[in-house]
Amino acid sequence: MRDPKINELKKKAICTDCVGEPYLQEQIKSQGTRWLCHYCGQKGRRSYTLEEMSDLIESAFNSHYTLTPADMDGFEWAMHKDLEIDYDWGATRRTDQLCQHDRS
């Protein structure tokens, strides 16, 4: 059974003034509904519910980022064990996690 607090939280709204990311601000301005902002308390500003915001953010992450493996593959393991080279799998993995999938 879903926690009732989750459903309550999903219905809360956030207005354009409380969103710092420019793309999301513009999207809310053009497509948002006039609500009471649960963050600044202003009424009548174009807003999205937190559920709408979370759907947009999830979609952006799914479109632009790739989850990297948690473990080394065979080639990475061999490089990690080679004493003649300076290979740090952890550093490479952290960098890969931050790289966008679509580099255009």
Buried (B, 14 or more C-beta within 10 A) or exposed (E): EEEEEEEEBEEBBBBBBBBEEEEBBEBBEEEBEEBBBBBEEEEEBBBBBBBBBEEBEEEEEEEEBEEEEEEBEEEBEEBBEEEEEEEEBEEBBEEEEEEEEEEE
